[in-house]
Amino acid sequence: MNSGFLKHLQGELDGIAEAGMLKRERQITGPQGGRIAVGHRTMVNLCANNYLGLADHPEIATSAIDAIQHYGFGMASVRFICGTLDLHRELEQATAKFLGKDDSILFAACFDANGGLFESLLGPEDAIISDALNHASIIDGVRLSKAKRYRYGSSDMDDLEDQLKLAVLEGSRFRLIVTDGVFSMDGHIAKLAEIRALADKYDAIIAVDDCHATGHLGPKGRGTGALTGAEVDIITGTFGKTLGGAMGGFIAGPQQAIDLLRQRARPYLFSNALAPAVAAGSLKALELADKADDLRATLMAHTRRFRAGLAEAGFDLLEGETPIIPVMLGEATKAQDLAAALDKRGVYVAGFFFPVVPKGKARIRTQMSAALSQDDVDFAIGAFAEAGRELGII
Ligand SMILES: *Cc1c(COP(=O)(O)O)cnc(C)c1O
């Protein structure tokens, strides 16, 4: 291969490392859970999206194994050729029912769902008004569409109204507001009731990416729309977080939107159907999530306890009420040092820094899980306090 090109790539890597921004992957040697095996150690895990602790649930594993025995391992086809199982339709209908929508459509990931949503439903005459802190997959999906793009400051309702006015003034046919339901890096909940009011005022449609909410937030885990009492028109989400944590994404919404996505969404049309084991496990996860008021209560109790413990120790936290609790540290190296000091103490966390979060806003994003015990939570608070003092952070 062209040696200049490889040298260029090495230079890029060196630059990332010198800036203290190299991401290193640690290997977990057992199931995802509240405590995980990392090599020969057991660690308290504070960074999975395993909110209800379903990732290693025995009933889900059994459903997946049964599906492999019945349907085999893979589909070797896209959905519209010969890749649609009765199981796929069952999962789509169960997802729609869970979210109170007409229907839903599956994707290999929510990244793909967001990649297919905008281009399929909107044309150059239309406008997309997008929150500045939306997930990378929304940003990419919006870029792929021919609709005119407007961006508003995150959760800034005055700015959203200005952008809606502008979109009307500039002659848009349809307007679609898109936002994360929970902003994954900050843990903040979108102001959906206010967004709904503005959407009604300017005749706009609302799409919410509820990856960090479906299954664990809101009454019965119905997500941020239910939590805020706001009607949301289109919901995108994942089976890769609360709902079993394997993989797979979906879009739920009105029948016509789902039917058109089935005809047009490129990540749906040109990518393999979900593996039977994943579909069956996710279906079981949905069923368990529906009944999981106890797990949701545990999750929220841990959230309050951990938040209070860290605040009392003197850490700078972002305010919020979701199980995402960001510990703000500023520089990337500080986040990495604290992560390393916590690793030594048996607490598994990850530092987040640019480009995942803005420069100078590095953090350790902790996440609570119903898989943790109260002792695990207290252990983690103690480790944070010790490590924080050692590094002079608190
Ligand atoms: C995790 C996440 C995604 C991606 O979901 P996958 O199913 O893992 O591709 C998309 N949007 C948001 C807001 C997320 O948090």
Ligand as a Chemical Component Dictionary entry (heavy atoms), coordinates in Angstrom:
data_LIG
# 
_chem_comp.id                   LIG 
_chem_comp.type                 NON-POLYMER 
_chem_comp.pdbx_formal_charge   0 
_chem_comp.three_letter_code    LIG 
# 
loop_
_chem_comp_atom.comp_id 
_chem_comp_atom.atom_id 
_chem_comp_atom.alt_atom_id 
_chem_comp_atom.type_symbol 
_chem_comp_atom.charge 
_chem_comp_atom.model_Cartn_x 
_chem_comp_atom.model_Cartn_y 
_chem_comp_atom.model_Cartn_z 
_chem_comp_atom.pdbx_ordinal 
LIG C1 C1 C 0 -27.231 4.604 21.391 1  
LIG C2 C2 C 0 -27.924 5.618 20.584 2  
LIG C3 C3 C 0 -28.140 5.431 19.213 3  
LIG C4 C4 C 0 -27.584 4.253 18.483 4  
LIG O1 O1 O 0 -28.290 3.096 18.795 5  
LIG P1 P1 P 0 -27.771 1.707 18.206 6  
LIG O2 O2 O 0 -28.964 0.846 18.181 7  
LIG O3 O3 O 0 -26.701 1.232 19.117 8  
LIG O4 O4 O 0 -27.228 1.991 16.844 9  
LIG C5 C5 C 0 -28.873 6.382 18.526 10 
LIG N1 N1 N 0 -29.359 7.475 19.151 11 
LIG C6 C6 C 0 -29.142 7.699 20.455 12 
LIG C7 C7 C 0 -29.688 8.922 21.101 13 
LIG C8 C8 C 0 -28.407 6.782 21.205 14 
LIG O5 O5 O 0 -28.178 7.019 22.491 15 
# 
loop_
_chem_comp_bond.comp_id 
_chem_comp_bond.atom_id_1 
_chem_comp_bond.atom_id_2 
_chem_comp_bond.value_order 
_chem_comp_bond.pdbx_ordinal 
LIG C1 C2 SING 1  
LIG C2 C3 SING 2  
LIG C2 C8 DOUB 3  
LIG C3 C4 SING 4  
LIG C3 C5 DOUB 5  
LIG C4 O1 SING 6  
LIG O1 P1 SING 7  
LIG P1 O2 DOUB 8  
LIG P1 O3 SING 9  
LIG P1 O4 SING 10 
LIG C5 N1 SING 11 
LIG N1 C6 DOUB 12 
LIG C6 C7 SING 13 
LIG C6 C8 SING 14 
LIG C8 O5 SING 15 
# 
